[in-house]
């Protein structure tokens, strides 16, 4: 009787496990959303799902065998027909075991984008935030030195920006401004405008385009192509965003669905070969319903390049600054 009950329990468990794994195989993103602990994490891999399916068959076959064995009359042999079923199911599990169990299923890009938009404040707030302004402190890593700067940023992505910063060791009197009004750009000191070298301007345009990507809603525009990509080095799910005239950007979100990491290839400001840039985002600062990263850390080809921490944050309809018109 006990074997019969155990067999029935194993058959029921196998049926439940098989049903769950089939649903996971058909809709991995939906299955991950059902995980209250990490709804935006990386979903189960196809290989791990294919492993559990044959194991559920083995479990069910064992349960059926126990149930039958419990009812057989004295001298009756167990059903030999079940033996090849069990062996075949076990053999089917071996390739899945050999295949990596951690090769994730990329989440649908639209799904990731929609949830990142929600986490950043929603469509309405992000659409209204046509321009962004903040004060902050930063460290520039260059030439073996760490230079601490502070200043004000006003950005109307993708092609308009005024950034006024100073070396903290020299004080506000050393303030210099970087002005981009594409396709033109200048370095400004007082009333003196110096045109940016072409390579530097190309680099700055790539940099300020990242803020357009960080607003997220522009990625819904016609002409933008979203493609699934493997997780980043932290296991964060992501996608590639591409549109004509702009460099492709890989966009990654954390387990809560928040924008966490951007990867782009930018022009070298000194005119060398293009370089890989990673932007790592952290913290939250909020204004106008927009939840923006408080911290931004840039690396160039894996080396530290620029670390920024925001002190204040505002959203604006546009950037109004006379310097955008160029030299007087």
Secondary structure, 3 states (H helix, E strand, C coil): CHHHHHHHHHHHHHHHHHHHHHHHHHCHHHHHHCCCCCCCCCCCCHHHHHHHHHHHHHHHHHHHHHHHHHHCCCCCCCCCHHHHHHHHHHHHHHHHHHCCCCCCCCCCHHHHHHHHHHHCCCHHHHHHCCEEEEEEEEEEEECCEEEEEEEEEEEECCCEEEEEEEECCCCHHHCEEEEEECCEEEEEECCEEEECCHHHHHHHHHHHHHHHHHCCHHHHCCCCEEEEECCCCCCCCEEEEECCCCCCEEEEECCCCCEEEEEEEECCCCCCCCEEEEEEEECCEEECCEEECCEEEEEECCEEEEEEEEEEEEEECCCCCHHHHCCC
